[in-house]
Amino acid sequence: MKNFSLVILALAVVMSFSSIFVVQEGEKAIVLLFSKVQKDSNDTAVVYGPGLNFKVPFFSQVRRLDARIQTLDGAPDRFVTSEKKDLIVDSYVKWRINDFSAFYLRARGDKQYAETLLKQKVNNGLRTNFGSRTIKEIVSGERSELMEEALVQASESAQELGIEVLDVRVKQINLPQEVSSSIFQRMRAERTAVAKEHRSEGQEKAETIRAEVDRRVTVMLADAERNARTVRGQGDAEAAGIYANAYNKDAEFFSFVRSLEAYKKTFKDKQDVMIISPDSDFFNYMKGANAQ
């Protein structure tokens, strides 16, 4: 009897624990009874919020789902405009589960699988909106309108997944790599041509300035040489005039001084040797009465 009571107590404890489940903050849960979603009297799926909850033991399975706002930010996709021009568009989607039963049945309760399906639906909407606009309209004026229309289309198509789309945003729009490369090459060639033109204009101006400076230098040197010759001529004339006045005042003394200067210049080096006749005029003031 005692053992039977222990068995009954153990079964009661096990049943108690198997009938209790906890839902964490930020989660919600649905319960599967015989592999079917548990519903209420109104045929609506029963959704359990955070906290301690109860279920039928042994026959029920709990599926916890993230009830927070999710961000779908995948790789950029290629879209074609109305001009048949390719664009690489980087976008993101804000979403959350609003029908947990439909989400479990349609998306298997798998977040990654649900985002794969949602990405396809959002891209279909974006492809339609990009395909009806030109690049100029997308970039300059209708970007906000495009995102609003994409949000409406994504919300409508995502309802069957039990997903509520809160926002669709286009982060960045780029040209494909091959188109960007060709554009950059063309821009580089244009900038190179402009740079060459500026360099040639600069060289031309430099040559003009250099020629003008050389001309001015030549003129200045010629003027300086002419002025130097004029001054030199005036100095020679004044010197000649001074010499003439001195000579006219005392010709004999002037000749004597000139002879002394000649002797000084001639005999300044002791090793100099000069062969000359003694009666030469060179020694006129060193002999005879003139020497006295």
Secondary structure, DSSP 8 states (H G I E B T S, - for coil): -HHHHHHHHHHHHHHHHHTEEEE-TTEEEEEEETTEE-B-TTS-B-EE-SEEEE--TTTEEEEEEE-S-EEE----EEEE-TTS-EEEEEEEEEEEES-HHHHHHHHTT-HHHHHHHHHHHHHHHHHHHHHTS-HHIIIII-HHHHHHHHHHHHHHHHGGGTEEEEEEEEEEEE--HHHHHHHHHHHHHHHHHHHHHHHHHHHHHHHHHHHHHHHHHHHHHHHHHHHHHHHHHHHHHHHHHHHHHHHHH-HHHHHHHHHHHHHHHHTSSTT------TTSGGGGGGSHHHH-
